[in-house]
């Protein structure tokens, strides 16, 4: 059985655009998983972080992996792209956030679904609304309207 999952992709170190594009391809190569939809690329200012602007996107995945296995696979892709975690909100070569895994509601030490900060981030809401408009409300978009973001 496959589940529709959504993953936010971001990068702001190195060739961020190429990294985000490559991550979309890599996600399609995960076991029992295929990219079903992908947003445009967006450029956004860091939120609660420093460093250069981010390149962001969101993909919809059809996957037979459970949420924890998918999270582990995302973390392996981040490591493969040189992701380091020296401190919270550090600039990053690649950030893959599991936003949703079907209708799952999970709250463990390692995973919270739906992602708890979806509604606070324009760089998640705008690309998510592009590929899954039913998951984003006009009120949510209005709440992040002051965040700098542009579709590329």
C-alpha positions as CSV (number, residue, x, y, z in Angstrom):
1,X,0.0,0.0,0.0
2,X,1.4,3.4,-0.9
3,X,0.9,6.6,1.1
4,X,1.2,10.2,-0.1
5,X,4.0,11.9,1.8
6,X,5.2,15.5,1.4
7,X,8.8,16.5,1.8
8,X,10.2,20.1,2.0
9,X,13.6,20.6,0.4
10,X,15.9,23.5,1.2
11,X,19.6,24.4,0.8
12,X,21.6,27.6,1.2
13,X,25.2,26.5,0.9
14,X,27.2,25.7,-2.2
15,X,25.2,25.4,-5.4
16,X,21.8,25.3,-3.7
17,X,19.7,25.2,-6.8
18,X,21.6,22.2,-8.1
19,X,21.4,20.5,-4.7
20,X,17.6,20.9,-4.5
21,X,17.2,19.6,-8.1
22,X,19.4,16.6,-7.3
23,X,17.5,15.9,-4.1
24,X,14.3,15.7,-6.1
25,X,16.0,13.0,-8.3
26,X,17.4,11.2,-5.3
27,X,14.0,11.1,-3.6
28,X,12.6,9.4,-6.7
29,X,15.3,6.7,-6.2
30,X,14.3,5.8,-2.7
31,X,13.1,2.2,-2.2
32,X,9.4,1.7,-2.9
33,X,9.0,5.4,-3.5
34,X,8.4,7.7,-6.4
35,X,8.0,11.4,-6.8
36,X,4.4,12.0,-7.7
37,X,4.5,15.8,-7.8
38,X,7.1,18.6,-7.5
39,X,6.7,22.3,-6.9
40,X,8.6,25.0,-8.6
41,X,11.8,26.2,-7.0
42,X,11.6,29.2,-4.7
43,X,14.1,31.6,-3.3
44,X,13.5,32.6,0.3
45,X,15.1,34.6,3.1
46,X,16.3,32.5,6.1
47,X,13.7,32.3,8.9
48,X,15.2,32.1,12.4
49,X,18.6,31.6,10.8
50,X,21.5,33.4,9.1
51,X,23.4,32.9,5.9
52,X,22.5,33.3,2.3
53,X,19.0,32.9,0.8
54,X,17.6,29.4,0.5
55,X,16.4,27.6,-2.5
56,X,13.3,25.6,-1.6
57,X,10.8,23.2,-3.1
58,X,8.2,20.6,-1.9
59,X,7.7,17.2,-3.4
60,X,4.8,14.8,-3.1
61,X,5.9,11.2,-2.8
62,X,4.0,8.0,-3.2
63,X,5.8,5.6,-0.8
64,X,5.3,2.2,0.8
65,X,7.9,3.2,3.4
66,X,6.6,3.9,6.9
67,X,7.1,7.4,8.3
68,X,10.1,6.5,10.5
69,X,11.9,4.6,7.6
70,X,11.2,7.5,5.3
71,X,12.7,9.9,7.8
72,X,15.8,7.8,8.1
73,X,16.2,7.7,4.4
74,X,15.8,11.5,4.2
75,X,18.5,11.9,6.9
76,X,20.8,9.6,4.9
77,X,20.3,11.8,1.8
78,X,21.2,14.9,3.9
79,X,24.4,13.3,5.1
80,X,25.3,12.2,1.5
81,X,25.0,15.9,0.5
82,X,27.4,17.0,3.3
83,X,24.8,18.1,5.8
84,X,26.2,19.1,9.2
85,X,24.3,20.1,12.3
86,X,26.7,22.3,14.2
87,X,23.8,24.3,15.8
88,X,20.1,24.8,15.4
89,X,19.1,26.6,12.2
90,X,22.7,26.5,10.9
91,X,23.1,27.2,7.1
92,X,22.9,23.9,5.3
93,X,23.9,22.1,2.2
94,X,20.6,20.2,2.2
95,X,17.6,20.1,4.5
96,X,14.8,17.5,3.9
97,X,11.8,17.8,6.2
98,X,9.0,15.3,6.3
99,X,5.9,17.4,6.4
100,X,3.2,14.8,6.2
101,X,2.9,11.0,5.8
102,X,-0.7,10.4,4.7
103,X,-3.0,11.3,7.6
104,X,-0.5,10.1,10.2
105,X,-0.4,11.9,13.5
106,X,2.9,11.1,15.2
107,X,4.6,12.7,18.2
108,X,7.8,10.9,19.2
109,X,11.2,12.0,20.3
110,X,12.4,11.7,16.7
111,X,9.4,12.6,14.5
112,X,6.4,14.9,14.8
113,X,3.7,14.7,12.0
114,X,2.3,16.7,10.6
115,X,5.4,18.9,10.8
116,X,4.7,21.4,13.6
117,X,6.0,24.5,11.8
118,X,4.3,24.1,8.4
119,X,2.0,27.0,8.9
120,X,4.8,29.3,10.0
121,X,6.9,29.1,6.9
122,X,6.2,30.7,3.5
123,X,9.0,28.5,2.0
124,X,6.9,25.5,2.9
125,X,3.3,26.8,2.4
126,X,3.8,28.3,-1.1
127,X,5.4,25.3,-2.7
128,X,3.0,22.9,-0.9
129,X,0.0,25.0,-2.0
130,X,1.3,24.7,-5.6
131,X,1.2,20.9,-5.6
132,X,-1.5,20.1,-2.9
133,X,-3.7,23.2,-2.6
134,X,-6.2,21.3,-0.5
135,X,-3.6,21.2,2.3
136,X,-3.1,24.9,2.6
137,X,-5.7,27.5,3.6
138,X,-5.9,31.1,2.5
139,X,-5.6,32.1,6.2
140,X,-2.3,30.2,6.5
141,X,-0.9,32.0,3.4
142,X,-2.0,35.3,4.8
143,X,-0.1,34.6,8.1
144,X,3.2,34.3,6.2
145,X,2.6,37.0,3.6
146,X,5.3,39.2,5.2
147,X,8.1,36.6,4.6
148,X,10.3,37.3,1.6
149,X,9.9,34.5,-1.0
150,X,10.0,34.4,-4.8
151,X,9.1,31.7,-7.3
152,X,12.0,31.1,-9.7
